[in-house]
Amino acid sequence: MHQLIAAPFLDEGHLILRPGSEQGMRIPAGHYDELRQAAEANGVVPDWLWSAARDGWSLDLAGRQLNDAVCVRNPGQFGYGRATWELNLGCNYDCEHCYLGLKRFEGMHWEQRVAVLNVLRDAGVVWLQMTGGEPLIDRLFVDSYHYAWDLGMMISISTNASRLWRPEILNLLRERPAYHITISVYGATADTYDALVRRRGAFATFHRGITAAAEAGLPMNFNLLATTTNDTEVDGMRALAEDLGVPYHVFSNMAPTIQGDANPLAVQSIPLIADRKPFTGCNAGHTFFHVDPHGKASLCKIGRKPNIDLLAEGVDGLRRLGGIADQLLTRQGGCTGCTVQGTCGTCMPLVQLYRQAKSPMERYCQHRETGEVIINGTRSSTATSADGGTRHDLATSAGTAC
């Protein structure tokens, strides 16, 4: 079982990584080529690497067979460095704010998962986020994680921690360390937490999970989710993270479901709406992509269509993803020609979901105070709706509840 990963990564050159550690090192192309040749010849760990591993991670690799200690990744075909994968949309919670909407228990069987993970490897994916639904309740989670880890991927897990205490999960993560375990936190007390996730006893299993993970020294970080149900407990959630010494981030902006339903917007805590950073473009579809439970690749979890069937097309299908991304991220409809696009904090796929959900503009548009949009330099009180028609009286619409 490898202790280090050697891999090309985007334009950052060639990296040496250690699973479970945020520390890495950049190496010259010549060193990477040396490792590839040594792996093919079943050689030993070269002096420069065992010395660096000793100094950087206190690892003793002197005299070890390279293939036993280091997973040497081949260059990817398309330069993708990161991906997210929804193992299954099923969940043991029924959170009031969930963006997934319909949380169906369905997905790929084992042979299909192996095929998709091999595509990710061939595409060059080094960092893989496993998510859901709730990935830890997926019946093939342990096998899927094990296989991806053995392919030489740095794995992050997004979870509610309700199963994190289970021995088979803890043993897996001790033996094959994750890069990060990101845990969603829904309250600081049992009454509030259970009410938000709509499952009695959920806080107790969550607390058991984070306690077990802390005792095992697993690399956690917290996402503190704030809604109208728990917005009075944000300070308590912060205290929970700080008591454990876990980094955290507060998420308070609700979005429609991926089907365009407005239900999550009803629990938006208006006082906690946060200003988004200006959206100046992203690498989704170019260096990063998303995979759903059926093996369909898209630029991200929001912009899901068009997509590419990796089971049918394999890694070659990803040749089309960059063009799809460019099309979806281009400002369209009422956003076309807006003179303040440079300070807009909402990407176009997310704007489309807000429009489909008939959301008040205040949730996603910086013109929310006046209801005006600026099209080709001209102020207007109308905007193009998601279906291409004209919607009037935006100032009124912005104040209408969903």
RODO-2510 file (C-alpha; in nm, 4 decimals, decimal comma):
residues 402
     n   res          X          Y          Z
     1     m     0,0000     0,0000     0,0000
     2     h     0,1479     0,3311    -0,1102
     3     q     0,2444     0,6065     0,1305
     4     l     0,3128     0,8729    -0,1307
     5     i     0,1671     0,9751    -0,4654
     6     a     0,3719     1,1151    -0,7530
     7     a     0,1556     1,2881    -1,0124
     8     p     0,1437     1,5609    -1,2742
     9     f    -0,1042     1,8309    -1,1729
    10     l    -0,2341     2,1006    -1,4096
    11     d     0,0176     2,3782    -1,4646
    12     e     0,1700     2,3295    -1,1227
    13     g     0,4155     2,0742    -1,2605
    14     h     0,4772     1,7459    -1,0819
    15     l     0,3864     1,6842    -0,7214
    16     i     0,4708     1,4427    -0,4414
    17     l     0,1711     1,4074    -0,2079
    18     r     0,1030     1,2140     0,1097
    19     p    -0,2538     1,0908     0,1688
    20     g    -0,3986     1,2518     0,4797
    21     s    -0,1535     1,5419     0,4709
    22     e    -0,1904     1,8947     0,3375
    23     q     0,1840     1,9145     0,2879
    24     g     0,3273     1,8319    -0,0542
    25     m     0,6298     1,9054    -0,2631
    26     r     0,6889     2,0091    -0,6225
    27     i     0,9544     1,8150    -0,8144
    28     p     1,1284     1,8745    -1,1484
    29     a     1,0014     1,6925    -1,4562
    30     g     1,3284     1,4953    -1,4616
    31     h     1,2615     1,3535    -1,1141
    32     y     0,9092     1,2550    -1,2166
    33     d     1,0428     1,0780    -1,5280
    34     e     1,2940     0,8982    -1,3076
    35     l     1,0120     0,7727    -1,0871
    36     r     0,8111     0,6485    -1,3858
    37     q     1,1109     0,4559    -1,5143
    38     a     1,1848     0,3120    -1,1700
    39     a     0,8210     0,2039    -1,1339
    40     e     0,8320     0,0223    -1,4680
    41     a     1,1591    -0,1483    -1,3697
    42     n     1,0370    -0,2297    -1,0162
    43     g     1,3298    -0,0316    -0,8775
    44     v     1,3891     0,1137    -0,5322
    45     v     1,2998     0,4559    -0,3922
    46     p     1,5721     0,6968    -0,5169
    47     d     1,7922     0,8706    -0,2633
    48     w     1,6484     1,2181    -0,3233
    49     l     1,2934     1,0958    -0,2550
    50     w     1,3595     0,8965     0,0601
    51     s     1,5580     1,1904     0,1948
    52     a     1,2729     1,4334     0,1177
    53     a     1,0153     1,1947     0,2674
    54     r     1,2198     1,1660     0,5841
    55     d     1,2529     1,5427     0,6196
    56     g     0,8964     1,6300     0,5156
    57     w     0,6873     1,3525     0,6704
    58     s     0,9256     1,1541     0,8952
    59     l     0,8849     0,8549     0,6633
    60     d     1,1574     0,5922     0,6340
    61     l     1,1540     0,4789     0,2700
    62     a     1,5258     0,4011     0,2364
    63     g     1,5790     0,0789     0,0426
    64     r     1,2035     0,0269    -0,0158
    65     q     1,0695    -0,0976    -0,3479
    66     l     0,9255     0,2067    -0,5216
    67     n     0,5996     0,0366    -0,6185
    68     d     0,5376    -0,0635    -0,2580
    69     a     0,5812     0,2908    -0,1269
    70     v     0,4816     0,5287    -0,4061
    71     c     0,1883     0,5345    -0,6469
    72     v     0,3313     0,6895    -0,9617
    73     r     0,0443     0,8345    -1,1640
    74     n     0,0628     0,8540    -1,5424
    75     p    -0,0153     1,1907    -1,7051
    76     g    -0,3861     1,2468    -1,7653
    77     q    -0,5174     1,2760    -2,1187
    78     f    -0,6996     1,6061    -2,0736
    79     g    -0,5408     1,7837    -1,7786
    80     y    -0,8304     1,7515    -1,5358
    81     g    -0,6967     1,7747    -1,1813
    82     r    -1,0109     1,7632    -0,9666
    83     a    -1,3566     1,6070    -0,9704
    84     t    -1,6565     1,5571    -0,7462
    85     w    -1,8563     1,2354    -0,7480
    86     e    -2,2032     1,1835    -0,6056
    87     l    -2,2062     0,8170    -0,5095
    88     n    -2,5798     0,8200    -0,4441
    89     l    -2,8382     1,0930    -0,3892
    90     g    -3,0045     0,8945    -0,1097
    91     c    -2,9735     1,0340     0,2425
    92     n    -3,0685     0,9413     0,5992
    93     y    -3,1687     1,3052     0,6623
    94     d    -3,4506     1,5127     0,5145
    95     c    -3,2994     1,8603     0,5529
    96     e    -3,5359     2,1485     0,4900
    97     h    -3,2811     2,3393     0,2826
    98     c    -3,1386     2,0553     0,0698
    99     y    -3,0519     2,1578    -0,2860
   100     l    -3,0860     1,8008    -0,4167
   101     g    -3,4638     1,7956    -0,3966
   102     l    -3,5504     1,4353    -0,4848
   103     k    -3,3071     1,2194    -0,2854
   104     r    -3,3437     0,8867    -0,4631
   105     f    -3,1499     0,5763    -0,3602
   106     e    -3,0107     0,4796    -0,6984
   107     g    -2,6779     0,4663    -0,8737
   108     m    -2,4214     0,2503    -1,0472
   109     h    -2,3394    -0,1103    -0,9691
   110     w    -1,9832    -0,2076    -0,8833
   111     e    -1,8474    -0,2755    -1,2331
   112     q    -1,9803     0,0585    -1,3532
   113     r    -1,8181     0,2403    -1,0616
   114     v    -1,4842     0,0798    -1,1416
   115     a    -1,5196     0,1919    -1,5038
   116     v    -1,5986     0,5522    -1,4025
   117     l    -1,3133     0,5684    -1,1499
   118     n    -1,0758     0,4427    -1,4201
   119     v    -1,2000     0,7242    -1,6447
   120     l    -1,1274     0,9759    -1,3686
   121     r    -0,7771     0,8357    -1,3323
   122     d    -0,7182     0,8508    -1,7088
   123     a    -0,8486     1,2081    -1,7184
   124     g    -0,5799     1,3068    -1,4666
   125     v    -0,7940     1,3544    -1,1552
   126     v    -0,5743     1,3721    -0,8462
   127     w    -0,8167     1,5317    -0,5973
   128     l    -1,1546     1,3565    -0,5739
   129     q    -1,4434     1,4684    -0,3551
   130     m    -1,6901     1,1913    -0,2645
   131     t    -2,0306     1,3263    -0,1817
   132     g    -2,4015     1,2474    -0,1997
   133     g    -2,6715     1,2472    -0,0652
   134     e    -2,4923     1,0947     0,2270
   135     p    -2,1974     0,8929     0,0917
   136     l    -2,1321     0,6973     0,4116
   137     i    -2,4701     0,5214     0,3890
   138     d    -2,4016     0,4092     0,0314
   139     r    -2,3733     0,0302     0,0275
   140     l    -2,0592     0,0449    -0,1871
   141     f    -1,8908     0,3388    -0,0147
   142     v    -1,6086     0,1396     0,1458
   143     d    -1,5282    -0,0443    -0,1777
   144     s    -1,5518     0,2740    -0,3866
   145     y    -1,3259     0,4682    -0,1511
   146     h    -1,0783     0,1812    -0,1332
   147     y    -1,0549     0,1549    -0,5124
   148     a    -1,0199     0,5308    -0,5699
   149     w    -0,7530     0,5560    -0,3004
   150     d    -0,5550     0,2691    -0,4510
   151     l    -0,5649     0,4480    -0,7880
   152     g    -0,3644     0,7276    -0,6267
   153     m    -0,6322     0,9883    -0,5571
   154     m    -0,6360     1,2367    -0,2710
   155     i    -0,9900     1,1884    -0,1428
   156     s    -1,2172     1,4322     0,0353
   157     i    -1,5504     1,3243     0,1832
   158     s    -1,8573     1,5428     0,2353
   159     t    -2,0732     1,3894     0,5076
   160     n    -2,3195     1,4553     0,7898
   161     a    -2,0980     1,2390     1,0191
   162     s    -2,3901     1,0212     1,1307
   163     r    -2,2002     0,7044     1,0307
   164     l    -1,8488     0,8294     1,0952
   165     w    -1,8275     0,6435     1,4259
   166     r    -1,8752     0,2993     1,2692
   167     p    -1,5703     0,0712     1,3005
   168     e    -1,5572    -0,0192     0,9308
   169     i    -1,5480     0,3523     0,8400
   170     l    -1,2923     0,4497     1,1040
   171     n    -1,0678     0,1545     1,0160
   172     l    -1,0821     0,2448     0,6473
   173     l    -0,9907     0,6083     0,7123
   174     r    -0,7072     0,5143     0,9479
   175     e    -0,5619     0,2684     0,6972
   176     r    -0,6199     0,4851     0,3898
   177     p    -0,6296     0,8457     0,5144
   178     a    -0,8569     1,1034     0,3544
   179     y    -0,7289     1,4440     0,2501
   180     h    -1,0254     1,6205     0,4111
   181     i    -1,3516     1,5176     0,5759
   182     t    -1,5986     1,8027     0,5416
   183     i    -1,8879     1,7743     0,7871
   184     s    -2,2136     1,9661     0,7614
   185     v    -2,3354     2,1002     1,0964
   186     y    -2,7052     2,1825     1,1373
   187     g    -2,7362     2,3035     1,4949
   188     a    -2,5763     2,3283     1,8379
   189     t    -2,8571     2,1552     2,0308
   190     a    -3,0460     1,8324     1,9771
   191     d    -3,3874     1,9984     1,9444
   192     t    -3,2771     2,2396     1,6740
   193     y    -3,0525     1,9961     1,4854
   194     d    -3,3178     1,7219     1,4785
   195     a    -3,5850     1,9718     1,3683
   196     l    -3,3774     2,0959     1,0730
   197     v    -3,2842     1,7495     0,9442
   198     r    -3,6292     1,6134     1,0376
   199     r    -3,4892     1,3022     1,2046
   200     r    -3,5268     1,2354     1,5771
   201     g    -3,1985     1,1360     1,7417
   202     a    -2,9866     1,2719     1,4537
   203     f    -2,7852     1,5097     1,6751
   204     a    -2,6789     1,2218     1,8986
   205     t    -2,5387     1,0177     1,6087
   206     f    -2,3767     1,3289     1,4567
   207     h    -2,2063     1,4076     1,7872
   208     r    -2,0953     1,0469     1,8225
   209     g    -1,9461     1,0648     1,4737
   210     i    -1,7456     1,3842     1,5212
   211     t    -1,6251     1,2666     1,8630
   212     a    -1,4986     0,9386     1,7163
   213     a    -1,3340     1,1212     1,4268
   214     a    -1,1612     1,3649     1,6625
   215     e    -1,0318     1,0806     1,8798
   216     a    -0,9000     0,9056     1,5685
   217     g    -0,7246     1,2244     1,4561
   218     l    -0,9115     1,2422     1,1263
   219     p    -0,8697     1,5675     0,9253
   220     m    -1,2087     1,7364     0,9709
   221     n    -1,3464     2,0721     0,8696
   222     f    -1,7016     2,1957     0,9352
   223     n    -1,9585     2,3639     0,7134
   224     l    -2,2015     2,5429     0,9447
   225     l    -2,5391     2,5634     0,7655
   226     a    -2,7642     2,8462     0,8839
   227     t    -3,1396     2,8611     0,8112
   228     t    -3,4449     3,0144     0,9794
   229     t    -3,4584     2,7064     1,2024
   230     n    -3,1104     2,7338     1,3517
   231     d    -2,9885     3,0880     1,2852
   232     t    -2,9932     3,1641     1,6587
   233     e    -2,7388     2,8858     1,7140
   234     v    -2,4648     2,9999     1,4756
   235     d    -2,2475     3,1086     1,7675
   236     g    -2,3080     2,7720     1,9337
   237     m    -2,2019     2,5898     1,6168
   238     r    -1,8898     2,8048     1,6001
   239     a    -1,8130     2,7150     1,9612
   240     l    -1,8559     2,3462     1,8819
   241     a    -1,5984     2,3716     1,6041
   242     e    -1,3581     2,5795     1,8105
   243     d    -1,3787     2,3422     2,1088
   244     l    -1,2653     2,0599     1,8791
   245     g    -1,0054     2,2758     1,7049
   246     v    -1,1773     2,2193     1,3695
   247     p    -1,1662     2,4830     1,0912
   248     y    -1,5122     2,5970     0,9827
   249     h    -1,7043     2,8113     0,7383
   250     v    -2,0575     2,9501     0,7748
   251     f    -2,2927     2,8939     0,4798
   252     s    -2,6107     3,0984     0,4899
   253     n    -2,7211     3,1580     0,1291
   254     m    -2,9899     2,9166     0,0175
   255     a    -3,0334     2,8144    -0,3460
   256     p    -3,3108     2,6375    -0,5392
   257     t    -3,2927     2,2630    -0,5851
   258     i    -3,1149     2,1197    -0,8861
   259     q    -3,4605     2,0638    -1,0360
   260     g    -3,5325     2,4371    -1,0006
   261     d    -3,7749     2,4083    -0,7075
   262     a    -3,7929     2,7029    -0,4682
   263     n    -3,8455     2,5068    -0,1430
   264     p    -3,5000     2,5794     0,0099
   265     l    -3,5512     2,9531    -0,0385
   266     a    -3,8369     2,9489     0,2135
   267     v    -3,5900     2,8800     0,4965
   268     q    -3,3408     3,1498     0,3975
   269     s    -3,2440     3,3506     0,7049
   270     i    -3,2750     3,6954     0,5512
   271     p    -3,0528     3,8722     0,8097
   272     l    -2,7722     3,6249     0,7330
   273     i    -2,7718     3,6609     0,3541
   274     a    -2,4069     3,7075     0,2659
   275     d    -2,2708     3,9063    -0,0247
   276     r    -2,1142     3,6757    -0,2777
   277     k    -1,7708     3,7412    -0,4152
   278     p    -1,7784     3,8677    -0,7750
   279     f    -1,7967     3,5809    -1,0221
   280     t    -1,5111     3,6401    -1,2629
   281     g    -1,5153     3,2956    -1,4218
   282     c    -1,4081     2,9521    -1,3061
   283     n    -1,2337     2,6441    -1,4367
   284     a    -1,5407     2,4198    -1,4144
   285     g    -1,5481     2,1971    -1,7196
   286     h    -1,1859     2,2731    -1,8027
   287     t    -0,9749     2,1529    -1,5077
   288     f    -1,2592     2,0315    -1,2855
   289     f    -1,5835     1,8409    -1,3399
   290     h    -1,8720     1,6737    -1,1575
   291     v    -2,0014     1,3161    -1,1878
   292     d    -2,3530     1,2169    -1,0830
   293     p    -2,4606     0,8745    -0,9461
   294     h    -2,5221     0,7460    -1,3004
   295     g    -2,1788     0,8310    -1,4381
   296     k    -2,2893     1,1506    -1,6165
   297     a    -2,0166     1,4169    -1,6205
   298     s    -2,1055     1,7869    -1,6144
   299     l    -1,9169     2,1062    -1,5473
   300     c    -2,0412     2,1219    -1,1844
   301     k    -2,3229     2,0185    -0,9480
   302     i    -2,5333     2,3171    -1,0627
   303     g    -2,4789     2,3109    -1,4391
   304     r    -2,5782     1,9485    -1,4970
   305     k    -2,7095     1,9626    -1,8542
   306     p    -2,5853     1,8973    -2,1154
   307     n    -2,3734     1,6168    -1,9728
   308     i    -2,1485     1,3356    -2,0916
   309     d    -2,2183     0,9681    -2,0279
   310     l    -1,8800     0,8388    -1,9123
   311     l    -2,0001     0,4785    -1,9186
   312     a    -2,0894     0,5073    -2,2867
   313     e    -1,8140     0,7419    -2,4082
   314     g    -1,5268     0,6809    -2,1689
   315     v    -1,2541     0,9376    -2,1169
   316     d    -1,2764     1,0601    -2,4779
   317     g    -1,6194     1,2051    -2,4041
   318     l    -1,4534     1,4674    -2,1859
   319     r    -1,3175     1,6337    -2,5010
   320     r    -1,6573     1,8045    -2,5332
   321     l    -1,6868     1,9249    -2,1746
   322     g    -1,4887     2,2465    -2,2165
   323     g    -1,7188     2,3630    -2,4958
   324     i    -2,0267     2,2804    -2,2870
   325     a    -1,8844     2,4808    -1,9983
   326     d    -1,8127     2,7838    -2,2150
   327     q    -2,1698     2,7759    -2,3437
   328     l    -2,3330     2,7414    -2,0009
   329     l    -2,1211     3,0075    -1,8308
   330     t    -2,1905     3,2728    -2,0947
   331     r    -2,4294     3,5418    -1,9718
   332     q    -2,7725     3,4863    -2,1258
   333     g    -3,1272     3,6218    -2,1209
   334     g    -3,1741     3,9273    -1,9008
   335     c    -2,8068     3,9117    -1,7985
   336     t    -2,6816     3,9686    -2,1533
   337     g    -2,4941     4,2947    -2,1833
   338     c    -2,5341     4,3927    -1,8179
   339     t    -2,2740     4,6628    -1,7559
   340     v    -2,2020     4,5490    -1,4004
   341     q    -2,1316     4,1827    -1,4757
   342     g    -1,7865     4,2309    -1,3267
   343     t    -1,9329     4,2644    -0,9791
   344     c    -2,2045     3,9972    -1,0115
   345     g    -2,1650     3,7168    -0,7600
   346     t    -2,3863     3,4578    -0,9303
   347     c    -2,2745     3,2313    -1,2149
   348     m    -2,5115     3,1775    -1,5075
   349     p    -2,6132     2,8152    -1,4273
   350     l    -2,7165     2,9262    -1,0778
   351     v    -2,9015     3,2283    -1,2165
   352     q    -3,1012     2,9913    -1,4377
   353     l    -3,2064     2,7863    -1,1340
   354     y    -3,3141     3,0990    -0,9481
   355     r    -3,5173     3,2075    -1,2493
   356     q    -3,6757     2,8655    -1,2851
   357     a    -3,7719     2,8779    -0,9173
   358     k    -3,9236     3,2269    -0,9705
   359     s    -3,7008     3,3511    -0,6915
   360     p    -3,7062     3,7118    -0,5764
   361     m    -3,4199     3,8906    -0,7486
   362     e    -3,2786     3,9900    -0,4106
   363     r    -3,1499     3,6345    -0,3742
   364     y    -2,9215     3,6424    -0,6750
   365     c    -2,9069     3,9814    -0,8527
   366     q    -2,7200     4,2945    -0,7485
   367     h    -3,0025     4,5103    -0,8923
   368     r    -3,2369     4,3837    -0,6224
   369     e    -3,2776     4,7241    -0,4561
   370     t    -3,4230     4,8973    -0,7615
   371     g    -3,5474     4,6052    -0,9660
   372     e    -3,3551     4,7434    -1,2631
   373     v    -3,1294     4,5593    -1,5005
   374     i    -2,8847     4,7239    -1,7360
   375     i    -2,8912     4,5799    -2,0853
   376     n    -2,6517     4,7086    -2,3509
   377     g    -2,5982     5,0206    -2,1419
   378     t    -2,9710     5,0984    -2,1063
   379     r    -3,1625     5,0843    -1,7787
   380     s    -3,4782     4,8763    -1,7949
   381     s    -3,7489     4,7614    -1,5541
   382     t    -3,8025     4,4407    -1,7439
   383     a    -3,5937     4,1301    -1,7757
   384     t    -3,5955     3,8188    -1,9850
   385     s    -3,7357     3,5226    -1,7976
   386     a    -3,5915     3,1731    -1,8043
   387     d    -3,8190     3,0711    -2,0904
   388     g    -3,7156     3,3671    -2,3058
   389     g    -4,0292     3,5719    -2,2420
   390     t    -4,0490     3,9153    -2,0826
   391     r    -4,1127     3,9596    -1,7126
   392     h    -4,2294     4,3057    -1,5986
   393     d    -4,2354     4,4954    -1,2701
   394     l    -3,9198     4,3434    -1,1274
   395     a    -3,9276     4,5770    -0,8300
   396     t    -4,2584     4,4219    -0,7306
   397     s    -4,1417     4,0687    -0,8059
   398     a    -3,8327     4,1171    -0,5911
   399     g    -4,0496     4,1677    -0,2864
   400     t    -4,2838     3,8752    -0,3463
   401     a    -4,2403     3,5644    -0,1338
   402     c    -4,1749     3,2367    -0,3137
***
